[in-house]
Amino acid sequence: MDMYLSMLNNQMTKVANQTNHIVRRLTFITTIFMPLTLLAGIGGMSEWSMMTGPANWKISYPAFLLAMVVIGFASYRLLKWIEKKR
């Protein structure tokens, strides 16, 4: 009986380790996309003329998208650096 319970415990530990890895990866992805979602929500709620004015929208929207790419890449690099440091 003890041997059976020990084998069962070992199998449960393997499953728990796999689950922890999956949850860690999903948290990593969520952390990268949270600020981008916030910015997209704020930018999407305002009308283009309210946010940038009729004369500046051809410059401001590409700048906004570039800023989102930079923020996403910076978040990714920061989280990778923190993960590597551990």
C-alpha positions as CSV (number, residue, x, y, z in Angstrom):
1,M,0.0,0.0,0.0
2,D,2.9,2.4,0.8
3,M,4.5,1.7,-2.5
4,Y,1.3,2.4,-4.4
5,L,0.8,5.7,-2.6
6,S,4.4,6.7,-3.2
7,M,4.0,6.0,-6.9
8,L,0.7,7.9,-7.0
9,N,2.4,10.8,-5.2
10,N,5.2,10.9,-7.8
11,Q,2.8,10.9,-10.7
12,M,0.9,13.8,-9.1
13,T,4.1,15.7,-8.6
14,K,4.9,15.4,-12.3
15,V,1.5,16.7,-13.3
16,A,1.8,19.6,-10.8
17,N,5.1,20.6,-12.3
18,Q,3.7,20.6,-15.8
19,T,0.7,22.6,-14.7
20,N,3.0,25.2,-12.9
21,H,5.0,25.6,-16.2
22,I,1.8,26.2,-18.2
23,V,0.4,28.7,-15.7
24,R,3.8,30.5,-15.6
25,R,3.8,30.8,-19.4
26,L,0.2,32.1,-19.5
27,T,1.0,34.6,-16.8
28,F,4.0,35.7,-18.8
29,I,1.9,36.3,-22.0
30,T,-0.8,38.1,-20.0
31,T,1.7,40.4,-18.4
32,I,3.0,41.4,-21.8
33,F,-0.4,42.1,-23.3
34,M,-2.0,43.9,-20.4
35,P,-0.5,47.3,-21.0
36,L,-1.1,47.0,-24.7
37,T,-4.8,46.1,-24.1
38,L,-5.2,49.2,-21.9
39,L,-3.7,51.5,-24.5
40,A,-5.7,50.0,-27.3
41,G,-8.9,50.4,-25.2
42,I,-8.1,54.0,-24.5
43,G,-7.3,54.8,-28.1
44,G,-10.3,52.9,-29.4
45,M,-12.8,54.7,-27.2
46,S,-11.9,58.1,-28.5
47,E,-12.8,59.3,-31.9
48,W,-9.8,60.0,-34.2
49,S,-10.5,63.7,-34.3
50,M,-10.8,63.9,-30.5
51,M,-7.5,62.1,-29.9
52,T,-5.3,63.7,-32.5
53,G,-7.2,66.3,-34.5
54,P,-7.9,66.2,-38.2
55,A,-4.4,67.4,-39.2
56,N,-2.2,65.1,-37.1
57,W,-3.8,61.7,-37.4
58,K,-1.5,60.5,-40.2
59,I,1.5,61.0,-37.9
60,S,0.0,60.1,-34.5
61,Y,-1.6,56.7,-35.2
62,P,1.7,55.2,-36.6
63,A,3.5,56.7,-33.7
64,F,0.9,55.2,-31.3
65,L,1.3,51.8,-32.9
66,L,5.1,52.1,-32.8
67,A,4.9,53.0,-29.1
68,M,2.7,49.9,-28.5
69,V,5.3,47.7,-30.2
70,V,8.1,49.2,-28.2
71,I,6.2,48.8,-24.9
72,G,5.4,45.1,-25.8
73,F,9.0,44.4,-26.7
74,A,10.3,46.2,-23.6
75,S,7.8,44.2,-21.4
76,Y,9.0,41.0,-23.0
77,R,12.7,41.7,-22.5
78,L,12.1,42.9,-18.9
79,L,10.2,39.7,-18.0
80,K,12.8,37.5,-19.7
81,W,15.6,39.3,-17.8
82,I,13.7,38.8,-14.5
83,E,13.1,35.1,-15.3
84,K,16.8,34.6,-16.2
85,K,17.9,36.4,-13.0
86,R,16.0,33.9,-10.9
